[in-house]
């Protein structure tokens, strides 16, 4: 007997830990669906809520000098984030009040008197860098554009800002801003490269993650004058995805590396052996936060069968922090959760395609389990070993699940990431077709009952599979996917159109490619029943993409159901939306894949 779809909405999570200035308190985000700001003692006790918004709190930062907090909320997932500040003993109050503007928090000044951030207030298509004086609320614009740019760090001497321009999914650029003169200098790099988690080092130089000169993201020192990089930590055949140096002289270094989608946490001296931290869920580790004494490290960990929770490392040992049972409100037995296995198949050109494979608990029905392939968004993203409520719900309803990381995914090196750029994109469909063949050949699977679903770019993959590989699928679910690349680039948020065109192709240049791979132009071939879900406040893939595809299906009397969600963005966050979405997905696949089984 499956759990009700409503129950899955009630599973809670705890993320984003930050120590108080004295190390006695841990601030964090907690909740199911719309997480809020909480505080608790450093041992996990005495939890208390600090915010009560009817919106998701999306980020949380503490001042370097005291326990003032800044967090961000938008309106219905529209990504136009506003800042809220909470001073000890006072009610939270807004720092920004421009609901049409996107605000991206960057850094506190070392003395805690100012903040640096990016916002598209002067031109919707461009982010500028500004500094706000918190005492007066006065903002000073330092840099106009270019494009998508954000503040990464403020130097310890208070003299400089480090900014990162997100030029494309495969190239970021570093900029240094002198606060006294507003002079801007680009950090040179000899070739396109990715940069992430770059900060000022103790000596005033730069340190961060980059794949410059490598296929993999490594922790490197970066010379701001000439762009030269020197390795600090570079595990063979793996990306380093996060790092944090402890305060109090930096005697301890924590790094997280990506092992085929599993996270590996190491803690130890920067120039010595750093053992792997054991005792965590086999899954994902993120959000490293040192206590002020440099001896304790808090972080978030989760796995396919373990919802996100907070953990504490100290003296080589790790333990979970006390919190309410995340499943208490849901009434779901954790023994029902299923862990995946890593699998691999070969695409048409011989490329190895990795994926995660889940089988439902219990015996398969006669002929095998019905199955669903889930394709992630991005495409510069990766399906990881994290806790997926929606996948566990499908498993609980008797569906096997295959989650591929098709070419263009992160986590497998730069060459794999670049393998879907512009004119190479049709090969992604070969990866999906080969994944279907691998799935259909499994003895536990009913080859005649396989569906596909995905979100955003993965929604494009669903619609492309539905129209360009129509004989393979018995049902499809599209979350806010791309129907036509030309109309997407015309209507997506102005701040991201050029960024997306560098990966997808440009109108007027790549029209033949758009004609070949845009699902709307091949809708006549669609056969499988389709469920489409989209939010009306989505700034990335506007609802027009789904509107036009559904209209084309209906005109041709193709089987389609459309769920248009009001006050929803690029993702279904609100509990009422998730109840509706989960129920619709479970019903769609039950009718069209399980039938009377």
Buried (B, 14 or more C-beta within 10 A) or exposed (E): EBBBBBBBBBBBBBBBBBBBBEBEBBBBBBBBBBBBBBBBBBEBEEBEEBBEBEBBBBBBBBBBEEBBBBBBBBBBBBBBBBBBBBBEEEEBEEBBEEEEBBBBBBBBBBEBBBBBBBBBBEEEBBBBBBBBEBEEEEBEEBBEBBBBBBBBBBBBEBBBBBBBBBBBBBBBBBBBBBBEEEEBEEBEBEEBBBBBBBBBBEEEEBBBBBBBBBBBBBBBBBBBEEBBBEEBBBBEEBBBBBBBBBBEEBEBBBBBBBEBBBBBBBBBEBEEEBEEBEEBBEBBBBBBBBBBEBBBBBBBBBBBBBBBBBBBBEEEEBEBBBBEEBBEBBEBEBEBBBBBEEBEBEBEEEBEBBBBBBBBEEEBBEEBBBBBBBBBBBBBBBBBBBBBBBBBBBBBBBBBBBBBBBBBBBBBBBEBBBBBBBEEBEBBBBBBBBBBEBBBEBEBBBBEBBBBBBBBBBBBBBBBBBBBBBEBBBBBBBBBBBBBBBBBBEBBBEBBBBBBBBBBBBBEEBEEBBEBBBBBBBBEEBBBBBBBBBBBBBBBBBBBBBBBBBBBBEEEEBBBBBBBBEBBBBBBBBBEBBBBBBBBBBBBBBEBBBEEE
